[in-house]
Amino acid sequence: MPYDIDPRLLRAFTAVAEELHFTRAAARLYVAQQALSRDVRRLERELGAPLFVRTTRQVALTAAGERLLPYARRVLAAHEELAAAFRAEPERPLVVDVAAPVGTAYRLLAEARRRLPDSCELVARFHSGLTGAAAELAAGRLDVSFGRFAGLPAAARAGLCHRPVRLEPMAVLLRADHPLAAAPAVPLARLAGETLYAAAGNPRTAEWTELAARLFAGRGIAMAEPFPEIEGAEEFVRVVHRRGWSVLASVEFIEVSGMVLRPVVDPVPLSPVGMVWRRGLRHPGLDALCAAARELGAREGWLTLPEGEWWLPEADAAAMGVAGGVSAAGADRA
């Protein structure tokens, strides 16, 4: 048994043990998956015991891994306390774009804030659209954003890290007197002949509009005409009422008076929500966001596919680490 285990190896082990997924653990530690796997194998050699059972579909702790985990956590916590005791200045605020004061990203922000001391500040921004956020992330004007990572151009993705957060079911926002509003859920086929707003005309949300276009294609659903970027919930509500739109949304959305939100089913279209940040960024607020994503996601099944048929473009399924790749019944291979 070695007496001088490198904390980096324990950090790699703990990340995989908590994520039970090598890709997500590598993103959490900002390292390549190959380097992470190498560190885990080295720790297994030093301890003389396998720590994980690996298959093509899942990762699980062995008995030795279960035994090591509480010790590893205590050692890493002591290292963090030591670093904090000699930190010269308080951390700068971390700027996080959550799009709206409701939904997946906002919930993660609230949970992360609860985990942090008062000296560590997370500052919210409310600008929807990962396409628009990508340039600000690269320039350092923004630290973290959320959205559809696979919808970004390859050049934009190259300088960013991505952590899958949620396969969020889509919904439709309808006037209360709309014929489809009375049902608890709206079958996708029933939207044929409808025109839905999906942020066409807003260059900041191009990844969402493109996802909607894929969903609408061949199903008789029309895209509402392009409209300039709408900033803020109040202005969004005003414009939606004035234009008389039905809106493609997700199941957690702002309330709009006189309208109802209904989930879309048969198949369930999925919106891939990822957390995205600038490569090389290190901040305790980012660690808190990752921990919040891990725990809320596990508790609420955010990365679990729905029962029955679902829809998700193949590139998005790969980016989100969907087990087995793509559902034959519900996926879009376009």
C-alpha positions as CSV (number, residue, x, y, z in Angstrom):
1,M,0.0,0.0,0.0
2,P,1.6,3.4,-1.0
3,Y,1.8,6.1,1.6
4,D,2.1,9.1,-0.7
5,I,-0.8,9.0,-3.1
6,D,-0.9,12.0,-5.6
7,P,-4.1,14.0,-4.8
8,R,-4.6,14.4,-8.6
9,L,-5.3,10.6,-8.8
10,L,-7.8,10.9,-5.9
11,R,-9.5,13.8,-7.7
12,A,-9.8,11.7,-10.9
13,F,-11.1,8.7,-8.9
14,T,-13.7,10.9,-7.0
15,A,-15.0,12.6,-10.2
16,V,-15.6,9.3,-11.9
17,A,-17.1,7.7,-8.7
18,E,-19.6,10.6,-8.4
19,E,-20.4,10.9,-12.1
20,L,-20.2,7.2,-13.0
21,H,-19.4,8.4,-16.5
22,F,-15.8,9.1,-17.7
23,T,-16.8,11.7,-20.3
24,R,-18.7,13.9,-17.7
25,A,-15.9,13.4,-15.1
26,A,-13.3,14.6,-17.6
27,A,-15.3,17.7,-18.4
28,R,-15.7,18.4,-14.7
29,L,-12.0,18.3,-14.2
30,Y,-11.2,20.1,-17.5
31,V,-8.9,17.2,-18.7
32,A,-8.9,14.9,-21.7
33,Q,-10.8,11.6,-21.1
34,Q,-7.6,9.7,-22.0
35,A,-5.7,11.5,-19.3
36,L,-8.4,10.8,-16.7
37,S,-8.5,7.1,-17.6
38,R,-4.7,7.0,-17.3
39,D,-4.9,8.5,-13.8
40,V,-7.5,6.1,-12.7
41,R,-5.5,3.1,-13.9
42,R,-2.4,4.4,-12.2
43,L,-4.3,4.7,-8.9
44,E,-5.6,1.1,-9.3
45,R,-2.1,-0.1,-9.8
46,E,-0.8,1.8,-6.7
47,L,-3.6,0.4,-4.6
48,G,-3.4,-3.1,-6.1
49,A,-7.2,-3.3,-6.6
50,P,-9.7,-2.5,-9.4
51,L,-11.9,0.5,-8.4
52,F,-14.5,0.4,-11.2
53,V,-16.3,-2.1,-13.3
54,R,-16.5,-0.8,-16.8
55,T,-18.8,-1.9,-19.6
56,T,-19.8,-0.2,-22.8
57,R,-23.0,1.1,-21.2
58,Q,-22.1,1.9,-17.6
59,V,-19.5,2.4,-14.9
60,A,-19.9,1.1,-11.4
61,L,-17.8,1.1,-8.2
62,T,-16.2,-2.1,-7.0
63,A,-16.1,-2.9,-3.3
64,A,-12.6,-1.4,-3.2
65,G,-13.9,1.7,-4.9
66,E,-16.8,2.0,-2.4
67,R,-14.3,1.6,0.5
68,L,-11.9,4.3,-0.9
69,L,-14.5,7.0,-1.7
70,P,-15.0,8.4,1.8
71,Y,-11.3,8.5,2.4
72,A,-10.6,10.3,-0.9
73,R,-13.3,12.9,-0.2
74,R,-11.7,13.7,3.2
75,V,-8.2,14.0,1.8
76,L,-9.4,16.3,-1.0
77,A,-11.5,18.4,1.4
78,A,-8.4,18.9,3.5
79,H,-6.4,20.0,0.5
80,E,-9.1,22.5,-0.4
81,E,-9.1,23.9,3.1
82,L,-5.4,24.3,3.0
83,A,-5.6,26.2,-0.4
84,A,-8.4,28.4,0.9
85,A,-6.4,29.3,4.0
86,F,-3.6,30.8,2.0
87,R,-5.6,32.3,-0.9
88,A,-4.4,35.9,-1.1
89,E,-7.6,37.5,-2.4
90,P,-11.3,36.5,-2.6
91,E,-12.5,34.9,-5.8
92,R,-13.8,37.3,-8.4
93,P,-17.5,37.0,-9.2
94,L,-18.4,34.2,-11.7
95,V,-20.8,35.6,-14.4
96,V,-23.5,33.0,-15.3
97,D,-26.0,33.4,-18.1
98,V,-29.2,31.5,-17.2
99,A,-31.5,33.1,-19.8
100,A,-34.5,33.5,-17.5
101,P,-35.4,33.5,-13.8
102,V,-37.0,30.1,-14.2
103,G,-36.0,26.7,-15.5
104,T,-33.1,24.3,-15.4
105,A,-30.2,26.8,-15.5
106,Y,-31.8,29.1,-12.9
107,R,-32.4,26.2,-10.6
108,L,-28.8,25.1,-10.8
109,L,-27.7,28.7,-10.1
110,A,-29.8,28.8,-6.9
111,E,-28.5,25.4,-5.8
112,A,-24.9,26.4,-6.4
113,R,-25.3,29.6,-4.5
114,R,-26.5,27.6,-1.5
115,R,-23.3,25.6,-1.5
116,L,-20.9,28.6,-1.6
117,P,-19.7,30.9,1.2
118,D,-20.7,34.5,1.1
119,S,-17.2,35.5,-0.2
120,C,-17.9,33.6,-3.5
121,E,-20.4,35.4,-5.7
122,L,-22.3,34.1,-8.7
123,V,-23.7,36.9,-10.8
124,A,-26.7,36.1,-13.1
125,R,-27.2,37.3,-16.7
126,F,-30.5,36.8,-18.5
127,H,-29.7,36.6,-22.2
128,S,-31.1,33.6,-24.0
129,G,-29.2,31.9,-26.8
130,L,-26.0,29.8,-26.6
131,T,-24.9,31.0,-30.0
132,G,-24.7,34.6,-28.8
133,A,-23.1,33.5,-25.5
134,A,-20.3,31.6,-27.2
135,A,-18.5,34.7,-28.4
136,E,-18.8,36.3,-24.9
137,L,-17.5,33.1,-23.3
138,A,-14.5,33.1,-25.6
139,A,-13.8,36.8,-24.9
140,G,-14.0,36.4,-21.2
141,R,-17.0,38.7,-20.8
142,L,-19.1,35.7,-19.6
143,D,-18.0,32.6,-17.7
144,V,-20.8,30.0,-17.9
145,S,-23.9,29.6,-20.1
146,F,-26.4,26.9,-20.9
147,G,-27.9,25.5,-24.1
148,R,-27.6,23.2,-27.0
149,F,-23.9,22.6,-27.4
150,A,-24.1,20.5,-30.6
151,G,-25.9,23.4,-32.3
152,L,-22.7,25.6,-32.1
153,P,-20.3,25.8,-35.0
154,A,-17.3,23.5,-34.6
155,A,-15.0,26.5,-34.4
156,A,-17.0,27.9,-31.4
157,R,-17.0,24.5,-29.6
158,A,-13.3,24.1,-29.9
159,G,-12.5,26.6,-27.1
160,L,-15.3,25.5,-24.8
161,C,-15.9,22.8,-22.2
162,H,-19.3,21.1,-22.1
163,R,-21.1,19.2,-19.4
164,P,-24.5,17.5,-20.2
165,V,-27.1,18.6,-17.8
166,R,-30.6,17.7,-18.9
167,L,-32.6,16.1,-21.6
168,E,-35.5,18.5,-21.2
169,P,-38.8,17.6,-22.7
170,M,-40.3,20.2,-25.1
171,A,-43.7,21.8,-24.7
172,V,-45.9,24.2,-26.5
173,L,-47.3,27.5,-25.2
174,L,-50.9,28.0,-26.4
175,R,-53.7,30.5,-25.9
176,A,-56.1,29.3,-23.3
177,D,-58.9,29.2,-25.9
178,H,-56.8,27.2,-28.4
179,P,-58.4,23.9,-29.4
180,L,-55.4,22.0,-28.2
181,A,-55.2,23.7,-24.8
182,A,-57.8,21.6,-23.1
183,A,-55.7,18.4,-23.4
184,P,-53.1,17.7,-20.7
185,A,-50.5,16.9,-23.4
186,V,-50.3,17.6,-27.1
187,P,-49.3,14.7,-29.5
188,L,-46.7,16.0,-32.0
189,A,-48.9,15.0,-34.9
190,R,-51.6,17.3,-33.7
191,L,-49.4,20.3,-34.3
192,A,-49.6,19.7,-38.1
193,G,-51.0,22.9,-39.6
194,E,-49.9,25.0,-36.6
195,T,-47.4,27.9,-36.8
196,L,-45.0,28.1,-33.8
197,Y,-42.6,30.8,-32.8
198,A,-39.1,29.4,-32.2
199,A,-37.0,32.6,-32.1
200,A,-36.4,32.8,-35.8
201,G,-34.7,36.1,-36.6
202,N,-32.7,36.2,-33.4
203,P,-29.1,35.4,-34.2
204,R,-28.2,34.7,-30.6
205,T,-30.6,31.7,-30.5
206,A,-29.7,30.2,-33.8
207,E,-29.1,26.8,-32.2
208,W,-32.6,26.6,-30.8
209,T,-34.2,27.8,-34.1
210,E,-32.3,25.1,-36.0
211,L,-33.4,22.4,-33.5
212,A,-37.0,23.5,-34.0
213,A,-36.6,23.5,-37.8
214,R,-35.4,19.8,-37.6
215,L,-38.4,19.0,-35.5
216,F,-40.9,20.7,-37.7
217,A,-39.5,19.3,-41.0
218,G,-41.9,16.8,-42.7
219,R,-44.5,17.2,-39.9
220,G,-46.5,20.1,-41.4
221,I,-45.5,22.5,-38.7
222,A,-44.6,26.0,-39.8
223,M,-42.0,28.3,-38.3
224,A,-43.3,31.8,-37.3
225,E,-41.7,34.5,-39.4
226,P,-38.4,36.0,-38.3
227,F,-38.7,38.6,-35.6
228,P,-36.0,40.8,-33.9
229,E,-34.4,39.6,-30.7
230,I,-36.7,40.0,-27.7
231,E,-35.0,40.9,-24.4
232,G,-36.6,40.2,-21.1
233,A,-39.7,38.3,-19.9
234,E,-41.9,41.3,-19.8
235,E,-41.2,42.2,-23.4
236,F,-41.5,38.6,-24.5
237,V,-45.0,38.3,-23.0
238,R,-46.1,41.6,-24.6
239,V,-44.9,40.5,-28.1
240,V,-46.4,37.0,-27.8
241,H,-49.8,38.5,-27.0
242,R,-49.6,41.1,-29.7
243,R,-48.5,38.7,-32.4
244,G,-50.9,35.9,-31.3
245,W,-48.2,33.3,-31.4
246,S,-48.1,29.8,-30.2
247,V,-44.6,29.1,-28.9
248,L,-42.3,26.1,-28.9
249,A,-40.8,26.0,-25.4
250,S,-39.6,23.5,-22.8
251,V,-41.5,22.1,-19.8
252,E,-40.1,24.7,-17.4
253,F,-41.0,28.1,-18.8
254,I,-42.1,31.5,-17.7
255,E,-45.8,32.0,-17.0
256,V,-47.7,34.0,-19.7
257,S,-51.1,35.3,-18.7
258,G,-54.0,33.9,-20.8
259,M,-51.8,31.1,-22.1
260,V,-51.1,27.5,-21.0
261,L,-48.0,25.3,-21.3
262,R,-48.6,21.7,-22.5
263,P,-45.9,19.0,-22.9
264,V,-45.5,17.5,-26.4
265,V,-45.7,13.7,-26.7
266,D,-45.7,10.8,-29.1
267,P,-42.7,11.2,-29.5
268,V,-41.4,13.4,-26.7
269,P,-39.1,15.9,-28.4
270,L,-36.0,16.6,-26.2
271,S,-34.1,19.8,-25.8
272,P,-30.5,19.0,-24.9
273,V,-29.4,21.4,-22.1
274,G,-25.7,21.5,-21.5
275,M,-23.5,23.7,-19.2
276,V,-20.8,25.4,-21.2
277,W,-17.7,27.4,-20.1
278,R,-14.4,28.7,-21.4
279,R,-11.7,26.0,-21.6
280,G,-9.2,26.4,-18.7
281,L,-11.6,28.3,-16.4
282,R,-11.2,27.4,-12.8
283,H,-13.4,28.8,-10.1
284,P,-15.2,27.4,-7.0
285,G,-18.4,28.7,-8.4
286,L,-18.0,26.5,-11.5
287,D,-17.3,23.5,-9.2
288,A,-20.5,24.3,-7.3
289,L,-22.5,24.5,-10.5
290,C,-21.1,21.1,-11.6
291,A,-22.0,19.5,-8.2
292,A,-25.5,21.0,-8.4
293,A,-25.9,19.6,-11.9
294,R,-24.7,16.2,-10.7
295,E,-27.0,16.0,-7.7
296,L,-30.1,17.6,-9.1
297,G,-29.7,15.5,-12.3
298,A,-29.4,12.3,-10.3
299,R,-32.3,13.1,-8.0
300,E,-34.7,14.1,-10.9
301,G,-33.4,11.8,-13.7
302,W,-32.4,14.7,-15.9
303,L,-30.3,12.5,-18.2
304,T,-32.7,9.6,-18.3
305,L,-34.5,9.1,-21.5
306,P,-38.3,9.1,-21.3
307,E,-40.3,5.9,-21.7
308,G,-41.6,5.2,-25.1
309,E,-40.7,7.2,-28.2
310,W,-38.5,10.3,-28.1
311,W,-36.9,12.6,-30.6
312,L,-33.4,14.0,-30.6
313,P,-31.0,14.7,-33.5
314,E,-28.1,12.2,-33.6
315,A,-25.4,14.8,-33.1
316,D,-27.2,16.0,-29.9
317,A,-27.6,12.5,-28.6
318,A,-23.8,12.0,-29.0
319,A,-23.0,15.3,-27.3
320,M,-25.3,14.5,-24.4
321,G,-23.8,11.0,-23.9
322,V,-27.1,9.2,-24.5
323,A,-26.5,5.5,-23.8
324,G,-26.7,3.4,-27.0
325,G,-26.6,6.6,-29.2
326,V,-30.0,7.0,-30.7
327,S,-33.5,5.6,-30.3
328,A,-34.6,3.9,-33.5
329,A,-38.2,4.8,-32.8
330,G,-37.8,8.4,-31.8
331,A,-34.6,9.9,-33.2
332,D,-33.9,12.3,-36.0
333,R,-30.9,11.2,-38.1
334,A,-30.9,14.2,-40.3
